[in-house]
Amino acid sequence: MNLQYINDSQGNPTGVFIPIEDWKKLEKKYQINDNSDLFQLSDLQKKNLDERIKSDKKDFIPARKALDKLRQKHGL
């Protein structure tokens, strides 16, 4: 197996590249499946996220406005 290590700017290993043919052998040997469905959100989770996003947009205050409010509140 011809692995290639990926290092950060300080030389610390951060990842590894496995050639696809070697990966296919590992998948078969260790019965690794592509479980992309494993990461699917339920309809309830999607609904909750949509509601949260709408709420965040509704309640959003730009940074400058928030800073002004804090300054007024605390007399700064």
VMD Tcl script that draws the C-alpha trace (Angstrom):
set ca {
  {0.00 0.00 0.00}
  {1.43 3.34 -1.10}
  {0.13 5.84 1.48}
  {0.82 9.55 1.23}
  {0.79 11.53 4.45}
  {-0.51 15.07 4.55}
  {1.27 17.42 6.95}
  {0.45 20.90 8.21}
  {2.87 23.83 7.92}
  {4.68 22.64 11.06}
  {5.21 19.12 9.75}
  {2.54 17.47 11.88}
  {0.56 14.74 10.11}
  {-3.05 15.82 9.55}
  {-4.29 13.24 7.07}
  {-3.48 10.40 4.77}
  {-4.16 9.72 1.11}
  {-5.02 6.11 0.25}
  {-4.98 5.14 -3.43}
  {-8.49 4.14 -4.57}
  {-7.56 0.53 -5.40}
  {-6.16 0.07 -1.89}
  {-9.27 1.69 -0.44}
  {-11.53 -0.70 -2.38}
  {-9.59 -3.64 -0.95}
  {-9.99 -2.26 2.58}
  {-13.72 -1.70 2.01}
  {-14.15 -5.29 0.93}
  {-11.93 -6.77 3.66}
  {-13.53 -4.81 6.52}
  {-17.03 -4.61 5.00}
  {-17.02 -0.82 4.89}
  {-20.21 0.43 3.27}
  {-21.10 3.83 1.94}
  {-23.84 4.68 4.40}
  {-24.73 8.06 2.95}
  {-28.29 7.54 4.24}
  {-26.80 7.40 7.73}
  {-26.37 11.18 7.65}
  {-29.86 12.07 6.41}
  {-31.93 14.33 8.62}
  {-35.46 13.36 9.54}
  {-38.35 15.58 8.44}
  {-38.74 16.77 12.04}
  {-35.05 17.74 12.21}
  {-35.35 19.61 8.90}
  {-38.46 21.42 10.13}
  {-36.71 22.40 13.38}
  {-33.69 23.72 11.48}
  {-35.91 25.72 9.12}
  {-37.74 27.26 12.08}
  {-34.44 28.09 13.78}
  {-33.09 29.77 10.65}
  {-36.27 31.87 10.29}
  {-36.08 32.81 13.96}
  {-32.42 33.79 13.69}
  {-33.15 36.00 10.69}
  {-36.09 37.64 12.47}
  {-34.13 38.29 15.67}
  {-30.87 39.25 13.95}
  {-29.31 42.53 15.04}
  {-26.35 43.92 13.09}
  {-23.16 44.18 15.15}
  {-23.05 47.98 15.11}
  {-26.65 48.25 16.31}
  {-25.99 45.71 19.07}
  {-22.88 47.64 20.13}
  {-24.84 50.89 20.21}
  {-27.52 49.29 22.39}
  {-24.88 47.95 24.78}
  {-23.22 51.37 24.98}
  {-26.56 53.07 25.71}
  {-27.51 50.47 28.32}
  {-24.19 50.73 30.15}
  {-23.56 54.41 29.58}
  {-20.41 53.95 27.54}
}
mol new
graphics top color blue
foreach p $ca { graphics top sphere $p radius 0.5 }
foreach p [lrange $ca 0 end-1] q [lrange $ca 1 end] { graphics top cylinder $p $q radius 0.2 }
display resetview
